């Protein structure tokens, strides 16, 4: 049995291992399973495998799957760690299928399933990891979990850029991504092989800021607002996130920069997640979300007003910086409202986010095809983020006045 002196060290190691395992799981499920399509889209367009409209359909199919997967989480009764393992294995198989299958409608189905898998993996890895860190009283490690998507985006972005430079075919890159996902999944398989044992003398966790004074009606209202306004974040960022390399190529023809903006976005995700985890739990998640929406809106605005390498680079940075911070604050708010039973609310909020992501490419691709530019669609995205930020700020201020 561990001594009192050994217990804090065990807790630190357990928290680190939990956070890193979840980060790698999210890097596979989101960074590869969802976002690998973005750096590969220019390759698929150039080869004639896709048109820009078909690219929009594939993106929306993935986000539709993400919506279905997120909404199904409330009904899934399997252990969280087991769901993560299934999600990682499925992601590897689906990435491999993208490289081996060459029919458009088969890709639509594959991307739909990949979206559902990534949503389930995200929700259950988040709930498993945040619950575990709460038990260990190690909330500061929570930001490490949400560096995962950024790590995956940086890796796929750089590999995609290298593939484009070397003129490697898109199917070959998909297979390469599948192998990377398999290796990463194998590294964390043991962490999700069973429920983690308790750590001796770990401090009992305090349920993150769920006030006993809040009435059931207030909790339901706050949960409904979270679900609705979280969806605006999904719509607001996804147009740029899906078409960023294409947008950059339109603005900077012949420049080497377009392939680097996506990795810049991913690096910003990592930094933003780590900075967000330093925000005290006592700070209002809704106000933090409002600020994050505004930062993303400013990033999109810079890309429109200053379509230069510097403008798009800084815009990519500002778009990515609050991306996983929004996820962290949203999931914290869900746990504030529903505690350890938050997986359902996390799923519904993630589903709303997914719905926003479905609408985004379906709005953007036809506008871009008709006008020859993404500018109008990006202005719509900025407006959505602005409305969401204003509503969150008003809601947070009102609840603070009410003491909730």
KENU-868000 format. One record per atom (N, C-alpha, C): residue in three letters; x, y, z. Coordinates in steps of 0.2 Angstrom, whole numbers, plus 5000, padded with zeros to 4 digits. Example, Ala and Ser with C-alpha at 12.3 -4.5 7.8 and 13.67 -1.06 7.14 Angstrom:
% residues 2
ALA506649725039ALA506249785039ALA506649845039SER506449895035SER506849955036SER506450005039
END
This chain:
% residues 404
UNK500449945000UNK500050005000UNK500450065000UNK500350114996UNK500750174996UNK500750215002UNK501250245004UNK501350295010UNK501050355008UNK500950405013UNK500650465012UNK501150505007UNK501750495008UNK502250535004UNK502250514997UNK502050444996UNK502050424989UNK501450444985UNK500850454989UNK500250464986UNK500250524981UNK500450584983UNK500450634978UNK500850624971UNK501450584972UNK501750564966UNK501450524962UNK501050474965UNK500650424961UNK500050464958UNK499750514961UNK499250554958UNK499450594952UNK500050624953UNK500350664947UNK500450614941UNK500750554942UNK500850514937UNK500250484934UNK499750474938UNK499150444935UNK498750504931UNK498750564934UNK498450624930UNK498850634923UNK499450624923UNK499850634917UNK499750584912UNK499750524914UNK499550464910UNK498850464907UNK498350484911UNK497650494909UNK497650544904UNK497950604905UNK497850664900UNK498250644894UNK498750614894UNK499150594888UNK498750544884UNK498550494887UNK498150444884UNK497550474880UNK497150514884UNK496550544880UNK496750594875UNK497350624876UNK497550674870UNK497750634864UNK498050574865UNK498250534859UNK497650504856UNK497150484860UNK496550464857UNK496150514853UNK496150574856UNK495850634852UNK496250654846UNK496850644846UNK497350654840UNK497150604834UNK496950544836UNK496750494831UNK496050504829UNK495650514834UNK494950514832UNK494750584828UNK495050634830UNK494850704827UNK495350724823UNK496050724825UNK496550754821UNK496650714815UNK496550644815UNK496650604809UNK495950584806UNK495550554811UNK494850534808UNK494450584805UNK494450644808UNK494050704805UNK494450744800UNK494950774803UNK495250834800UNK495850814795UNK495950754794UNK496450734789UNK496250754782UNK495550754781UNK495250774775UNK495450834772UNK495550884777UNK495650954775UNK496350964771UNK496950934773UNK497550944769UNK497550904763UNK497050844763UNK497050804757UNK496550834752UNK496150874754UNK495650904749UNK495950934743UNK496550974743UNK496851004737UNK497150944733UNK497450894736UNK497650834732UNK497150804728UNK496550794731UNK495950754728UNK495650804723UNK495650864724UNK495350914719UNK495850914713UNK496550914714UNK496950924708UNK497050864704UNK496950804707UNK496950744703UNK496250724700UNK495750774701UNK495150764697UNK494650714701UNK494850684707UNK494450634710UNK493850664713UNK493850734714UNK493350774717UNK493250834714UNK492650864714UNK492550934712UNK492450974719UNK492451034719UNK492351074725UNK491651064728UNK491151054724UNK490451034727UNK490450964730UNK490850914727UNK490850854730UNK491250854736UNK491750894737UNK492150904743UNK491750934748UNK491250974747UNK490751004752UNK490350944754UNK490150904749UNK489650844751UNK490050794756UNK490650784755UNK491050734759UNK491150764766UNK491250834766UNK491350864773UNK490750864776UNK490150874773UNK489550874777UNK489350804779UNK489450754775UNK489350694776UNK489650674783UNK490350694783UNK490650674789UNK490350714795UNK490150774795UNK489850814800UNK489150784802UNK488850754797UNK488150724798UNK488250664802UNK488750624801UNK488950564805UNK489150594812UNK489550644812UNK489750674819UNK489050684823UNK488550714820UNK487950734823UNK487650674826UNK487550624821UNK487250564823UNK487650524829UNK488250524829UNK488650494834UNK488550524840UNK488650594840UNK488550634846UNK487850624850UNK487350624846UNK486650614849UNK486550544851UNK486950494849UNK486850424851UNK487250414858UNK487650464860UNK488050444866UNK487650444872UNK487050474872UNK486650474878UNK486350404879UNK486250374874UNK485950304874UNK486450244875UNK487050264874UNK487550204874UNK487750194881UNK487650124883UNK487750104890UNK488450064891UNK488850064886UNK489550024887UNK489950074891UNK490450044894UNK490950074898UNK491350124893UNK491550184896UNK491850234892UNK492450214889UNK492950184893UNK493550164891UNK493450114885UNK492950064885UNK492850024880UNK492650054873UNK492250104874UNK492050144868UNK492550174865UNK493050204869UNK493650234866UNK494050184862UNK494150124865UNK494550074861UNK494250054854UNK493550044855UNK493150034848UNK493250084843UNK493250154846UNK493250204841UNK493950214838UNK494550194842UNK495150204839UNK495250144834UNK495050084835UNK495150034830UNK494650044824UNK494150074825UNK493650094819UNK493950144815UNK494350194818UNK494650254814UNK495150224810UNK495550184812UNK496150154808UNK495850114802UNK495250074803UNK494950044797UNK494650094792UNK494350144795UNK494050194790UNK494550234786UNK495150254789UNK495650284785UNK495950244780UNK496050174782UNK496250134777UNK495750124771UNK495150124772UNK494650114767UNK494650174762UNK494750234765UNK494750294761UNK495350284756UNK495850254757UNK496450244752UNK496250184748UNK495850134749UNK495750074745UNK495150084741UNK494650124743UNK494050134739UNK494150194735UNK493850194729UNK493850254724UNK493250274721UNK492650254724UNK492050274722UNK491750334727UNK491550384723UNK491350444727UNK490750424733UNK490250394731UNK489750374736UNK489950334741UNK490450294740UNK490750244745UNK491150294750UNK491450344747UNK491750394751UNK491250434756UNK490750444753UNK490250484757UNK490050434763UNK489950374762UNK489750324767UNK490250324772UNK490850314770UNK491450304774UNK491550364779UNK491550424776UNK491550484780UNK491050494785UNK490450474783UNK489850474788UNK490050434794UNK490250374793UNK490350324798UNK490950354802UNK491450384799UNK492050414802UNK491850474807UNK491350514805UNK491050564809UNK490750534815UNK490350484814UNK490050454820UNK490550424825UNK491050394822UNK491550364827UNK491950414830UNK492050474827UNK492450524830UNK492050564836UNK491450574835UNK491050604840UNK490950554846UNK490850494845UNK490750454851UNK491450444855UNK492050444851UNK492650434854UNK492850504858UNK492650554855UNK492750624858UNK492350624865UNK491750614865UNK491350614870UNK491550574876UNK491650504874UNK491850464880UNK492550464882UNK492950484878UNK493650504880UNK493650564885UNK493250614883UNK493250674887UNK492950664894UNK492350624894UNK492050604900UNK492550564904UNK492850514901UNK493250464905UNK493850504908UNK494150554904UNK494750584906UNK494550644911UNK494050684910UNK493850734915UNK493650704921UNK493250654921UNK493050614927UNK493650594931UNK494150564928UNK494750534931UNK495150594934UNK495250644930UNK495650704933UNK495250734939UNK494650734939UNK494250764944UNK494350714951UNK494350654950UNK494450604955UNK495150614958UNK495650634954UNK496350644956UNK496450724958UNK495950764958UNK495950834960UNK496550864955UNK496550844949UNK497150864944UNK496850904938UNK496350954940UNK496050984934UNK496551024929UNK497051044932UNK497551074927UNK497851034922UNK497750974922UNK497950924917UNK497450924911UNK496850954912UNK496350944907UNK496450974901UNK496851024901UNK497051054894UNK497451014890UNK497850964893UNK498250924889UNK497850874885UNK497250854888UNK496850814884UNK496650844877UNK496450904877UNK496250944871UNK496750974867UNK497450954869UNK497950964864UNK497950914858UNK497550854860UNK497550804855UNK497350814848UNK496850854847UNK496650874840UNK497150914837UNK497450954840UNK497950994837UNK498550954835UNK498750914839UNK499350864838UNK499250824831UNK498550804831UNK498350764825UNK498350814819UNK498150874819UNK498050914814UNK498750934811UNK499250954816UNK499950974814UNK500250914810UNK500150854813UNK500450794810UNK500150784803UNK499550784802UNK499250774795UNK499350824791UNK499350894793UNK499550944789UNK500150944786UNK500650934790UNK501350924788UNK501450874783UNK501150814785UNK501250754780UNK500850774774UNK500250804774UNK499950824768UNK500350874764UNK500650914767UNK501050964763UNK501650934760UNK501950884764UNK502550844761UNK502350804755UNK501750774756UNK501450734750UNK501350774744UNK501050834745UNK500850874739UNK501550894736UNK502050914740UNK502650934737UNK503050874733UNK502950814736UNK503250754732UNK502750724727UNK502150754726UNK501650734722UNK501450654723UNK501450644729UNK501150574731UNK500450574731UNK500150524728UNK499450514727UNK499050514734UNK498450544733UNK497950554739UNK497850484742UNK497650424738UNK497550364741UNK498150334745UNK498750354743UNK499350324747UNK499450364753UNK499250424753UNK499250464760UNK498750444765UNK498150424762UNK497650394766UNK497850334770UNK498150294766UNK498450234769UNK498950244774UNK499450294773UNK499950314777UNK499650344784UNK499050384783UNK498750404789UNK498450354793UNK498150294790UNK497950244793UNK498450204798UNK499050204795UNK499650174798UNK499850214804UNK499850274803UNK499950324809UNK499450314815UNK498850314813UNK498250304818UNK498350234821UNK498550184818UNK498650114821UNK499250124826UNK499750154824UNK500350154829UNK500150194835UNK499850254834UNK499650294840UNK499150254844UNK498650224841UNK498150184845UNK498450124849UNK498950094846UNK499350044850UNK499650074856UNK499950134856UNK500250164861UNK499850174867UNK499150184866UNK498750204872UNK498250144873UNK498350094870UNK497850034870UNK497750014878UNK498350014881UNK498349984888UNK497950034893UNK498050094891UNK497750144896UNK496950134896UNK496650114890UNK495950104889UNK495750034890UNK496149994892UNK496049924892UNK495549904898UNK495549944903UNK495149924909UNK495049994913UNK494549994918UNK494450054922UNK495050064926UNK495350124926UNK495950144930UNK495850124937UNK496350094940UNK496250084948UNK496350154951UNK496050154957UNK496050214961UNK496750224964UNK496950294965UNK497550304968UNK497550314975UNK497950284979UNK497850294986UNK497950364989UNK497550384993UNK497550454996UNK497350504992UNK497150494986UNK496950554981UNK496450594984UNK496450654984UNK495950694987UNK495250684983UNK494750684987UNK494050684984UNK493950744980UNK493750734974UNK493650794969UNK492950834971UNK493050894970UNK492450934971UNK492050934964UNK491450924964UNK491050934958UNK491151004955UNK491451004949UNK491651074946UNK491051124946UNK491051164952UNK490651224952UNK489951214951UNK489651154952UNK488951154952UNK488551174958UNK488251234958UNK487951264964UNK487351234966UNK487351224973UNK486751194975UNK486151234975UNK486251304974UNK485751344974UNK485351354968UNK485651324963UNK485351324956UNK484751284956UNK484151304954UNK483551264953UNK483651214947UNK483151164947UNK483151114942UNK482951154935UNK482551204936UNK482351244930UNK482951284927UNK483351314931UNK483851354929UNK484351304926UNK484551244928UNK484951204926UNK484751174919UNK484151164918UNK483851144911UNK483951204906UNK483751264909UNK483851314904UNK484551334902UNK485051324907UNK485751334905UNK485951284900UNK485751214901UNK485951164897UNK485651174890UNK485051204889UNK484751214883UNK485151264879UNK485351324883UNK485751374880UNK486351344877UNK486651304882UNK487351274880UNK487351244873UNK486751194873UNK486751154867UNK486651204860UNK486151254861UNK486051294855UNK486651344853UNK486951374858UNK487551414857UNK488151384855UNK488251324857UNK488851284855UNK488751264848UNK488151254845UNK488151244838UNK488351304834UNK488251364836UNK488551424832UNK489251414831UNK489651394836UNK490351384836UNK490551334830UNK490151284830UNK490251234825UNK490151264818UNK489651304817UNK489551334810UNK490051384809UNK490251424814UNK490651484813UNK491351464811UNK491651414813UNK492351394812UNK492451344806UNK491951304804UNK492051254800UNK492151274793UNK491851324790UNK491951344783UNK492751354782UNK493051394787UNK493751404786UNK494151344787UNK493951304792UNK494351244794UNK494251194788UNK493751184785UNK493651134779UNK494051164773UNK493951224771UNK494251244765UNK494851294765UNK495151294771UNK495751334772UNK496251324767UNK496551264765UNK497051264760UNK496751284753UNK496151274752UNK495851294745UNK495851374745UNK495551404751UNK495551474751UNK496151504751UNK496751474754UNK497351504754UNK497651504747UNK497551454743UNK497751444736UNK497451494732UNK496851504733UNK496451564729UNK496751624730UNK496951644736UNK497251704738UNK497951714736UNK498351664737UNK499051664736UNK499251614730UNK499051614724UNK499251574719UNK500051564718UNK500251504718UNK500951494717UNK501351504723UNK501051524729UNK501451534735UNK501551464739UNK502151454742UNK502251394746UNK501851394753UNK501551454755UNK501251464761UNK500551424762UNK500151414757UNK499551384758UNK499551314762UNK500051274761UNK500051214764UNK500251214771UNK500551274773UNK500751284780UNK500251314785UNK499751344782UNK499251374786UNK498851324791UNK498751264788UNK498351214792UNK498751184798UNK499451174797UNK499851154803UNK499851214808UNK499851274805UNK499851334810UNK499251334814UNK498651324811UNK498051314814UNK498151254820UNK498451204818UNK498451144823UNK498951164829UNK499451204827UNK499951224833UNK499551264838UNK499151314835UNK498751364839UNK498351324843UNK498051264841UNK497551224845UNK497951204851UNK498551174850UNK498951154856UNK499051204861UNK499251264859UNK499451314864UNK498751344867UNK498251344863UNK497551374866UNK497351324871UNK497351254870UNK497151204875UNK497551214882UNK498251224881UNK498651224887UNK498451294891UNK498351344887UNK498251414891UNK497551404894UNK497051374890UNK496351374893UNK496351334900UNK496751284900UNK496751244906UNK497051284912UNK497351334911UNK497651384917UNK497051424919UNK496551434916UNK495951474918UNK495651444924UNK495551474930UNK495251444936UNK494551424935UNK494451364938UNK493751334938UNK493151384940UNK493351434944UNK492851484946UNK492651534941UNK493051544935UNK492851584930UNK492251554926UNK491851604924UNK491251584921UNK491351554914UNK491151494913UNK491351454906UNK490951494901UNK490351524902UNK490051554896UNK490351624894UNK490651654899UNK491051714897UNK491651694893UNK491951644896UNK492551614892UNK492451594885UNK491851564884UNK491651544877UNK491551604873UNK491151654876UNK491051714872UNK491751744869UNK492251754874UNK492851784872UNK493151734866UNK493151674867UNK493351624862UNK493051634855UNK492351644855UNK492051654849UNK492251714845UNK492351774849UNK492651834846UNK493351824843UNK493751794847UNK494451784844UNK494351744837UNK493951694837UNK493951654831UNK493651704825UNK493151744827UNK492851784822UNK493351834819UNK493751864824UNK494351904822UNK494851874817UNK494951804818UNK495451774814UNK495151764807UNK494451754807UNK494151744800UNK494151814796UNK494051864800UNK494051934797UNK494651954794UNK495251934798UNK495851954795UNK496051924789UNK495851854788UNK495951824781UNK495551854776UNK494951884777UNK494551924772UNK494851994770UNK495052024776UNK495252094775UNK495952104772UNK496352054775UNK497052054773UNK497251984770UNK497051974763UNK497151904760UNK497951894758UNK498351914763UNK499051904762UNK499351844766UNK499951824765UNK500251774769UNK500251794776UNK500351854778UNK500351874785UNK499651874788UNK499151904784UNK498451904786UNK498151834787UNK498251794782UNK498051724783UNK498351684788UNK499051694789UNK499451664794UNK499151684801UNK499151744802UNK498851774809UNK498151744810UNK497751754804UNK497051724805UNK496951654807UNK497451614804UNK497451544805UNK497651534813UNK498051574815UNK498251564822UNK497651584827UNK497351644825UNK496751664829UNK496151614829UNK496151584823UNK495551534822UNK495751474827UNK496351454827UNK496551394830UNK496551404838UNK496851454840UNK496951464847UNK496351454852UNK495751474850UNK495251454855UNK494851394853UNK495051354848UNK494651304845UNK494551244851UNK495051224853UNK495051174858UNK494851204865UNK495051264866UNK494751304872UNK494051304872UNK493751314867UNK492951314866UNK492751244868UNK493051194866UNK492851124868UNK492951114875UNK493551134878UNK493651124885UNK493151164889UNK492951224888UNK492551264892UNK491851234891UNK491651214885UNK490951184884UNK490851124888UNK491351074888UNK491351014892UNK491351034899UNK491751084901UNK491751104909UNK491051124911UNK490751164906UNK490051184908UNK489551134908UNK489651084904UNK489151024904UNK489250984911UNK489950984913UNK490050944920UNK489850994926UNK489851054925UNK489551104930UNK488851094931UNK488451074925UNK487751074926UNK487551004928UNK487850954925UNK487650884926UNK488150834930UNK488750864932UNK489250824936UNK489450764932UNK489450704936UNK489750644933UNK489250614928UNK488650634927UNK488150614923UNK488150654916UNK488650684915UNK488650744909UNK488750714902UNK488850644902UNK488950614895UNK488450634890UNK487750634893UNK487250644889UNK487250714886UNK487350764891UNK487350834889UNK487950844884UNK488450814886UNK489050824881UNK488850804874UNK488550744874UNK488350724867UNK487850764864UNK487350794867UNK486850844864UNK487250904862UNK487650934866UNK488050994864UNK488550974858UNK488850924858UNK489250904853UNK488850894846UNK488250864847UNK487750854842UNK487550924838UNK487450974843UNK487251034840UNK487851064836UNK488451054839UNK489051074836UNK489151044829UNK488950974829UNK489050944823UNK488450964818UNK487950984820UNK487351014815UNK487651074812UNK487951124816UNK488251184813UNK488751164808UNK489151114809UNK489651094804UNK489351064798UNK488751034798UNK488451004792UNK488251064788UNK487951114791UNK487651174787UNK488251214784UNK488751224788UNK489351264785UNK489551254778UNK489851184777UNK490051174770UNK489451174765UNK488851154767UNK488351164762UNK488151234760UNK488251274765UNK488151354763UNK488751374759UNK489351354761UNK489951384758UNK490151364751UNK490051294750UNK490251274743UNK489851294738UNK489151304738UNK488751334733UNK488951404732UNK489051444737UNK489251514737UNK489851524733UNK490351484735UNK491051484732UNK491051464725UNK490651414723UNK490551394716UNK490251444712UNK489751484715UNK489351534711UNK489751594710UNK490051614716UNK490451684716UNK491151684714UNK491451614715UNK492151614714UNK492551634720UNK492251644725UNK492551664731UNK492251644738UNK492551634743UNK492251614749UNK492151674754UNK492251734751UNK492151794756UNK491451794759UNK490951784755UNK490251794757UNK490051744763UNK490251684762UNK490151634767UNK490551644773UNK491151674772UNK491551684778UNK491251744782UNK490951794779UNK490551844783UNK490051814786UNK489651774784UNK489151734787UNK489351704793UNK489951664793UNK490251634798UNK490451684804UNK490651744802UNK490851794807UNK490251814811UNK489651824807UNK489051844810UNK488851794815UNK488851734813UNK488651674818UNK489051674824UNK489651684824UNK490151684830UNK489951754834UNK489851804831UNK489651864834UNK489051864838UNK488551834835UNK487851824839UNK487951774845UNK488351724844UNK488451674849UNK488851704855UNK489351744853UNK489751784859UNK489251824863UNK488851864859UNK488351914862UNK487951874867UNK487651824864UNK487151784869UNK487451754875UNK488051724874UNK488351694879UNK488551744885UNK488851804882UNK489051864887UNK488351884891UNK487851894888UNK487251914891UNK486951864896UNK487051794894UNK486851744898UNK487251734905UNK487951744903UNK488351734909UNK488351794914UNK488251854911UNK488151914915UNK487451904920UNK486951884917UNK486351874920UNK486351824926UNK486651764924UNK486751714929UNK487251734935UNK487651774933UNK488151804938UNK487751854943UNK487351894940UNK486951934945UNK486451894949UNK486251834946UNK485751794950UNK486151754955UNK486851754955UNK487151714959UNK487251634957UNK487151624950UNK487151554948UNK487651554942
END
